[in-house]
């Protein structure tokens, strides 16, 4: 019996690809012809762009071994970090070569320093303004003099109270008031449109926020050259990470084991030991349903009811090609901007990150929080050009050879307590149906939507589905002679 894979997300495509590679029949159903979701990228001026910063967080590839994707736990934040070597091997099997990106930089107080917000380049703390360094040091020494408390970052996954602790409380308890309100809370407001008192510390990385130990920060301020191991990020050499999605789609299209149907789902129900998916004018049967679309839609189809609305933050992305002669600094790959709502929250030179130093038209991606981006396109473009010049990325008179504006109204699921509870409740209601459904991103929740997570989720779902198909086929072979 075949497996049904529904949705065009990257995780769904990986599941379909891995099933087909294992010799299984796959019915891939997508609600639209667009495959790969956010990770499919955009083509502009003949060049392939990622929709914002998209990176492989494979860590140190040789250190993690090759754990079985079946051991992946979506409820453990960053569990995908154990699978760096496995995911890198899968990427390379698709013909994608990795390129390590330059260290991220932070725009603070009108200049660029090593980034310690998204990245872990804590040497940047020593380049903070003197008053900020001194206040931060005093606060950290005071925090440590009181002894370890229940909000110490080392307790993040052991302390039950961390399930409900806000990022603001945890950050102030570990980083101090000055660092929190000077760097971290402003960045969260730009990205999510919400203050950090509304965000959960346990899922801080869903909003790209760090949670460091106070000892680590104080060591960095005292000049420790390497208080944390370096976090190497990678992209596709010479191109965009979107090349990965394109390679998977190409392999699926060429596989005789995969049938692809573009149609929205209308119903999900039991079918003997398997599952039935109703689409316009057709009913499909499978041993398992890998669901790689929205969780709230799956809940509605399974239970007939919908739960509370999931709050999502809007994002606006300006993609632009700039003549290389108009570039003021080609060494900057990614710039994080926590201050000033007249600036975007992130600028990415995708050409530099991809290791293309001679590309005549440089690919820039500029990301704005929805509350900061003007609704008028001309005003947004003018503000974007001004931001690029102000931060020293382009010359003052630089223009765009081509551009495209992406306005994504529901881009980021806010890591709030209300959203967590709604998503977990929806997942439990779907599980209570006892249907053979394997949810993968975006149905898996807001803390497991990274590129790495989606890859390993797809691998795990494929392995589970292969096992279910084998069990049903074995049962059918036993029943068939008796029926004859």
C-alpha positions as CSV (number, residue, x, y, z in Angstrom):
1,X,0.0,0.0,0.0
2,X,1.3,3.5,-0.8
3,X,1.8,6.5,1.5
4,X,0.0,9.7,1.0
5,X,2.1,12.9,1.5
6,X,0.1,16.1,1.8
7,X,1.6,19.6,1.6
8,X,4.3,21.4,-0.3
9,X,6.6,22.1,2.7
10,X,10.2,21.1,2.6
11,X,9.6,18.4,5.2
12,X,6.8,16.9,3.1
13,X,9.0,16.8,0.0
14,X,11.9,15.2,2.0
15,X,9.5,12.5,3.2
16,X,8.2,11.8,-0.3
17,X,11.8,11.7,-1.6
18,X,13.0,9.3,1.1
19,X,10.0,7.0,0.6
20,X,10.5,6.8,-3.1
21,X,14.3,6.2,-2.6
22,X,13.3,3.3,-0.3
23,X,11.2,1.8,-3.1
24,X,7.8,2.9,-1.8
25,X,4.9,4.2,-3.8
26,X,4.0,7.8,-2.9
27,X,0.9,9.8,-3.6
28,X,2.1,13.4,-3.2
29,X,-0.8,15.9,-2.9
30,X,-0.2,19.6,-2.7
31,X,-2.8,22.4,-2.3
32,X,-0.9,24.5,-4.9
33,X,1.7,23.9,-7.6
34,X,4.3,25.8,-5.4
35,X,6.6,23.3,-3.8
36,X,9.1,23.8,-1.0
37,X,7.2,26.5,0.9
38,X,9.5,29.3,2.3
39,X,12.6,27.3,1.4
40,X,11.8,27.3,-2.4
41,X,13.1,30.8,-2.7
42,X,12.4,33.3,-5.6
43,X,13.9,33.9,-9.0
44,X,14.6,37.5,-9.8
45,X,16.6,38.9,-12.7
46,X,17.6,35.3,-13.7
47,X,19.2,34.8,-10.3
48,X,18.0,32.5,-7.5
49,X,17.3,34.1,-4.2
50,X,16.4,32.8,-0.8
51,X,13.4,34.4,0.9
52,X,15.5,36.1,3.6
53,X,18.3,34.4,5.6
54,X,18.1,30.6,5.0
55,X,21.0,28.6,6.3
56,X,22.2,25.1,7.1
57,X,22.9,24.9,10.9
58,X,24.9,21.7,10.6
59,X,27.4,22.6,13.3
60,X,30.7,20.7,13.3
61,X,29.8,18.0,10.8
62,X,32.3,15.4,12.0
63,X,31.4,15.5,15.7
64,X,27.8,14.2,15.7
65,X,28.1,10.7,14.2
66,X,25.1,9.4,12.3
67,X,22.1,9.0,14.8
68,X,19.0,7.4,13.4
69,X,16.4,10.0,12.5
70,X,13.8,7.8,14.3
71,X,15.3,9.1,17.5
72,X,14.5,12.8,16.6
73,X,12.2,14.4,19.2
74,X,10.3,17.5,17.9
75,X,9.5,18.6,21.5
76,X,13.2,18.9,22.4
77,X,14.4,22.3,21.1
78,X,17.3,22.0,18.6
79,X,17.3,18.2,18.7
80,X,18.0,18.5,15.0
81,X,21.5,19.6,16.0
82,X,22.5,16.0,16.5
83,X,22.0,15.1,12.9
84,X,24.4,17.5,11.2
85,X,26.4,14.8,9.4
86,X,23.3,12.9,8.4
87,X,21.7,16.0,6.9
88,X,24.9,17.2,5.2
89,X,25.2,13.7,3.6
90,X,21.6,13.9,2.3
91,X,22.2,17.4,1.0
92,X,25.3,16.4,-0.9
93,X,23.5,13.3,-2.3
94,X,21.3,15.8,-4.1
95,X,24.3,17.5,-5.7
96,X,24.4,20.4,-3.3
97,X,27.8,21.6,-2.2
98,X,28.1,23.5,1.1
99,X,29.8,26.9,1.6
100,X,30.5,28.2,5.1
101,X,29.3,31.8,5.5
102,X,31.3,34.6,7.1
103,X,30.6,35.3,10.7
104,X,27.5,37.4,11.3
105,X,27.9,41.0,12.3
106,X,25.7,43.3,14.5
107,X,24.8,46.9,13.8
108,X,24.8,48.7,17.2
109,X,25.5,52.3,18.2
110,X,26.2,53.2,14.5
111,X,28.9,50.6,13.8
112,X,29.4,46.9,13.0
113,X,30.6,44.5,15.6
114,X,30.6,40.6,15.9
115,X,27.1,39.4,16.3
116,X,26.0,37.8,19.7
117,X,22.3,38.0,19.1
118,X,21.7,35.5,16.3
119,X,25.2,34.1,16.3
120,X,27.4,33.2,19.3
121,X,30.3,35.6,18.6
122,X,30.6,36.8,22.2
123,X,33.8,38.7,21.3
124,X,31.3,41.4,20.2
125,X,30.6,42.1,23.8
126,X,34.0,43.7,24.2
127,X,33.2,46.1,21.4
128,X,30.1,47.5,23.0
129,X,30.1,51.1,24.0
130,X,32.1,51.6,27.2
131,X,29.2,52.6,29.4
132,X,27.2,49.6,28.2
133,X,30.1,47.2,28.9
134,X,30.6,48.6,32.4
135,X,27.0,48.4,33.3
136,X,26.7,44.9,31.9
137,X,29.8,43.7,33.9
138,X,28.4,45.2,37.1
139,X,25.1,43.5,36.7
140,X,26.6,40.1,35.8
141,X,28.9,40.2,38.8
142,X,25.9,41.0,41.0
143,X,23.8,38.2,39.5
144,X,26.6,35.7,40.1
145,X,27.2,36.9,43.6
146,X,23.7,35.7,44.6
147,X,24.4,32.1,43.6
148,X,22.6,30.0,41.1
149,X,18.8,30.6,40.9
150,X,15.9,28.7,39.4
151,X,16.1,30.8,36.2
152,X,19.7,30.1,35.5
153,X,20.0,29.2,31.8
154,X,21.6,25.9,32.6
155,X,18.2,24.9,34.1
156,X,16.3,25.7,30.9
157,X,15.4,22.0,30.2
158,X,15.4,20.7,33.8
159,X,13.4,23.3,35.7
160,X,9.6,22.7,35.4
161,X,9.0,26.4,36.0
162,X,10.7,27.2,32.7
163,X,7.6,26.0,30.9
164,X,5.9,29.2,31.7
165,X,8.8,31.7,32.1
166,X,8.8,34.6,29.8
167,X,11.9,35.4,27.8
168,X,12.1,38.8,29.5
169,X,12.3,37.3,33.0
170,X,14.9,34.7,31.9
171,X,16.9,37.1,29.9
172,X,17.1,39.7,32.7
173,X,18.0,37.0,35.2
174,X,20.9,35.8,33.0
175,X,22.0,38.7,30.9
176,X,21.0,41.7,33.2
177,X,18.7,44.6,32.5
178,X,21.1,46.6,30.4
179,X,21.9,43.9,27.8
180,X,18.3,42.8,27.7
181,X,16.7,46.2,27.1
182,X,19.7,47.5,25.1
183,X,20.0,44.7,22.6
184,X,17.6,41.8,22.9
185,X,14.1,43.2,23.7
186,X,14.4,45.7,20.8
187,X,15.3,42.9,18.4
188,X,12.4,40.8,19.5
189,X,10.0,43.7,19.0
190,X,11.3,44.3,15.5
191,X,11.0,40.6,14.5
192,X,7.7,39.6,16.2
193,X,6.0,42.9,16.9
194,X,5.7,41.9,20.5
195,X,7.6,42.6,23.8
196,X,9.6,39.8,25.3
197,X,7.3,39.5,28.3
198,X,4.9,37.8,25.8
199,X,7.5,35.3,24.5
200,X,8.5,32.0,26.1
201,X,12.1,31.6,27.2
202,X,11.9,27.9,26.4
203,X,11.4,28.6,22.7
204,X,13.5,31.8,22.5
205,X,15.3,30.6,19.4
206,X,12.0,30.5,17.5
207,X,12.3,34.3,17.5
208,X,16.2,34.1,17.0
209,X,16.9,35.2,20.6
210,X,19.8,33.8,22.7
211,X,19.8,32.7,26.3
212,X,23.4,32.7,27.6
213,X,24.7,31.7,31.0
214,X,25.8,34.8,33.0
215,X,29.2,33.1,33.6
216,X,29.7,32.8,29.9
217,X,28.9,36.5,29.3
218,X,31.2,37.7,32.1
219,X,34.0,35.5,30.8
220,X,33.6,37.1,27.3
221,X,33.7,40.6,28.8
222,X,36.8,39.6,30.7
223,X,38.5,38.7,27.4
224,X,38.1,34.9,27.2
225,X,39.0,34.4,23.5
226,X,36.5,31.5,23.1
227,X,33.8,31.4,25.8
228,X,31.5,29.3,23.4
229,X,32.3,27.0,20.6
230,X,32.0,28.6,17.2
231,X,28.7,28.0,15.4
232,X,29.4,27.5,11.7
233,X,26.6,28.2,9.3
234,X,26.5,27.0,5.7
235,X,24.6,27.8,2.4
236,X,24.7,26.3,-1.0
237,X,28.0,27.1,-2.7
238,X,27.5,29.5,-5.6
239,X,23.8,29.8,-5.3
240,X,20.9,29.8,-2.8
241,X,19.7,27.2,-0.3
242,X,16.6,27.1,-2.4
243,X,18.7,25.0,-4.8
244,X,18.0,22.1,-2.3
245,X,14.3,22.3,-2.7
246,X,14.7,22.5,-6.5
247,X,16.9,19.4,-6.4
248,X,14.3,17.4,-4.4
249,X,11.5,18.4,-6.7
250,X,13.6,17.4,-9.7
251,X,14.2,14.0,-8.2
252,X,10.5,13.5,-7.3
253,X,9.5,14.5,-10.8
254,X,11.8,11.9,-12.3
255,X,10.7,9.1,-9.9
256,X,8.3,6.5,-11.3
257,X,7.2,5.7,-7.7
258,X,5.7,9.2,-7.2
259,X,2.4,10.5,-8.5
260,X,1.7,14.2,-7.9
261,X,-1.7,15.7,-7.7
262,X,-2.5,19.4,-7.1
263,X,-5.7,19.6,-5.1
264,X,-6.8,20.9,-1.7
265,X,-7.7,18.4,1.0
266,X,-11.5,18.2,1.7
267,X,-11.5,15.4,4.3
268,X,-9.5,12.9,6.3
269,X,-11.0,9.7,7.6
270,X,-10.1,6.1,8.6
271,X,-10.0,3.4,5.8
272,X,-9.5,0.0,7.4
273,X,-6.0,-0.1,8.8
274,X,-5.0,2.9,6.7
275,X,-6.3,6.4,6.0
276,X,-8.5,8.1,3.4
277,X,-7.8,11.6,2.0
278,X,-10.6,13.3,0.1
279,X,-9.7,15.8,-2.5
280,X,-11.8,17.5,-5.2
281,X,-13.5,14.6,-7.1
282,X,-11.2,11.9,-5.8
283,X,-10.6,9.7,-2.7
284,X,-7.1,8.5,-2.0
285,X,-6.1,5.6,0.2
286,X,-2.8,5.0,2.0
287,X,-1.2,3.2,4.8
288,X,-0.1,6.5,6.3
289,X,-0.7,10.2,5.8
290,X,2.3,12.4,6.2
291,X,0.8,15.8,6.8
292,X,3.1,18.7,5.9
293,X,0.6,21.6,5.8
294,X,-1.0,23.8,8.5
295,X,-2.0,22.0,11.7
296,X,-5.2,24.0,12.2
297,X,-6.4,22.8,8.8
298,X,-5.6,19.2,9.7
299,X,-7.5,19.6,13.0
300,X,-10.5,20.9,11.2
301,X,-10.5,18.1,8.7
302,X,-10.1,15.4,11.4
303,X,-12.3,16.7,14.1
304,X,-14.7,18.9,12.2
305,X,-13.8,21.8,14.5
306,X,-11.1,24.4,14.7
307,X,-9.2,25.5,17.8
308,X,-8.1,29.0,18.8
309,X,-6.4,31.1,16.1
310,X,-2.6,30.9,16.0
311,X,-1.0,34.4,16.3
312,X,1.6,34.9,13.5
313,X,3.9,37.9,12.9
314,X,4.0,39.5,9.5
315,X,7.3,39.9,7.7
316,X,8.2,42.0,4.6
317,X,11.3,41.1,2.6
318,X,12.9,43.3,-0.1
319,X,15.0,41.2,-2.6
320,X,17.3,43.3,-4.8
321,X,20.1,43.0,-7.2
322,X,22.7,45.7,-6.8
323,X,25.6,46.3,-9.3
324,X,28.8,45.2,-7.7
325,X,30.3,48.7,-8.3
326,X,27.6,50.1,-6.0
327,X,28.7,47.9,-3.1
328,X,30.6,49.7,-0.4
329,X,31.6,46.5,1.5
330,X,31.6,43.0,0.0
331,X,32.9,41.3,3.2
332,X,29.6,41.5,5.1
333,X,27.5,38.4,4.7
334,X,24.8,38.9,7.3
335,X,24.0,41.9,9.4
336,X,21.7,41.8,12.4
337,X,20.1,45.1,13.4
338,X,18.5,45.1,16.9
339,X,18.1,48.9,17.2
340,X,16.1,51.6,15.5
341,X,12.7,50.7,13.9
342,X,13.7,52.9,10.9
343,X,16.1,50.0,10.0
344,X,15.3,46.4,9.0
345,X,16.1,43.6,11.4
346,X,18.4,41.7,9.1
347,X,20.4,42.3,5.9
348,X,21.9,39.4,4.0
349,X,24.3,39.6,1.1
350,X,23.5,36.2,-0.4
351,X,26.3,36.5,-3.0
352,X,28.9,36.9,-0.3
353,X,27.4,34.1,1.8
354,X,27.4,31.8,-1.2
355,X,31.0,32.4,-2.0
356,X,30.5,34.3,-5.3
357,X,32.9,37.3,-5.0
358,X,32.7,38.2,-8.7
359,X,28.9,38.1,-9.3
360,X,28.3,41.3,-11.3
361,X,24.8,41.8,-9.7
362,X,25.0,41.2,-6.0
363,X,21.9,39.5,-4.4
364,X,20.7,41.4,-1.3
365,X,17.9,40.3,1.0
366,X,16.5,42.9,3.5
367,X,14.0,41.8,6.1
368,X,11.6,44.1,7.9
369,X,9.2,43.3,10.7
370,X,5.6,43.9,9.6
371,X,5.1,46.9,11.9
372,X,8.2,48.7,10.6
373,X,7.8,48.2,6.8
374,X,5.8,51.0,5.1
375,X,2.7,49.7,3.2
376,X,3.7,52.0,0.3
377,X,6.1,50.2,-2.0
378,X,8.0,53.3,-3.1
379,X,8.5,54.4,0.5
380,X,9.7,50.9,1.5
381,X,12.2,50.9,-1.3
382,X,13.5,54.3,-0.4
383,X,13.8,53.3,3.2
384,X,15.6,50.1,2.2
385,X,18.1,51.9,0.0
386,X,18.7,54.4,2.8
387,X,19.3,51.5,5.3
388,X,21.8,49.8,3.0
389,X,23.8,53.0,2.6
390,X,23.6,54.0,6.3
391,X,25.0,50.6,7.4
392,X,27.8,50.8,4.8
393,X,26.6,47.9,2.7
394,X,26.1,50.0,-0.4
395,X,27.3,53.4,-1.6
396,X,25.0,56.4,-0.9
397,X,23.9,56.7,-4.5
398,X,23.4,53.0,-5.1
399,X,20.3,51.9,-7.0
400,X,18.6,48.5,-7.6
401,X,19.1,46.8,-10.9
402,X,16.0,44.7,-10.1
403,X,13.9,44.2,-7.0
404,X,10.9,42.3,-5.6
405,X,8.9,42.9,-2.5
406,X,7.5,39.9,-0.5
407,X,4.8,40.8,2.0
408,X,4.1,37.7,4.1
409,X,1.2,38.4,6.5
410,X,1.5,35.2,8.5
411,X,5.3,34.4,8.4
412,X,6.3,33.7,11.9
413,X,4.4,31.8,14.6
414,X,4.9,33.8,17.7
415,X,6.5,31.7,20.5
416,X,3.9,32.7,23.1
417,X,2.3,30.6,25.8
418,X,-1.1,30.9,24.1
419,X,0.2,29.7,20.8
420,X,2.1,26.8,22.5
421,X,-1.0,25.7,24.3
422,X,-3.2,26.0,21.2
423,X,-0.7,24.0,19.1
424,X,-0.3,21.3,21.6
425,X,-4.0,21.0,22.1
426,X,-4.6,20.7,18.4
427,X,-1.9,18.1,18.1
428,X,-3.5,16.1,20.9
429,X,-6.9,16.3,19.3
430,X,-5.5,15.0,16.0
431,X,-3.7,12.2,17.9
432,X,-6.9,11.2,19.7
433,X,-8.5,10.3,16.4
434,X,-6.0,7.4,16.3
435,X,-5.6,7.9,12.5
436,X,-2.2,7.0,11.0
437,X,-1.1,10.6,10.5
438,X,2.5,11.8,10.8
439,X,2.5,15.7,11.2
440,X,5.7,17.4,10.0
441,X,6.4,21.1,9.7
442,X,4.5,23.4,9.7
443,X,2.1,21.0,11.5
444,X,4.8,20.0,14.1
445,X,4.7,23.4,15.9
446,X,6.5,26.7,16.0
447,X,9.8,25.5,17.6
448,X,10.7,23.0,14.9
449,X,10.5,25.0,11.6
450,X,14.2,25.5,10.8
451,X,15.8,24.0,7.7
452,X,17.5,21.3,9.7
453,X,14.3,20.4,11.6
454,X,12.3,20.1,8.4
455,X,14.9,17.8,6.8
456,X,15.2,15.4,9.7
457,X,11.4,15.4,10.2
458,X,10.9,14.3,6.6
459,X,13.5,11.5,7.1
460,X,11.8,10.3,10.3
461,X,8.3,10.4,8.8
462,X,9.5,8.4,5.8
463,X,11.0,5.7,8.0
464,X,7.8,5.4,10.1
465,X,5.7,5.3,7.0
466,X,7.9,2.5,5.5
467,X,7.4,0.5,8.6
468,X,3.6,1.0,8.5
469,X,3.4,0.0,4.9
470,X,5.4,-3.2,5.5
471,X,3.1,-4.2,8.4
472,X,0.0,-3.7,6.3
473,X,1.4,-5.5,3.3
474,X,2.4,-8.4,5.5
475,X,-1.1,-8.5,7.0
476,X,-2.7,-8.5,3.5
477,X,-0.6,-11.4,2.4
478,X,-1.8,-13.5,5.3
479,X,-5.5,-12.6,4.8
480,X,-5.6,-13.0,1.1
481,X,-5.2,-16.8,0.9
482,X,-7.9,-17.3,3.5
483,X,-10.3,-15.1,1.6
484,X,-9.6,-17.1,-1.5
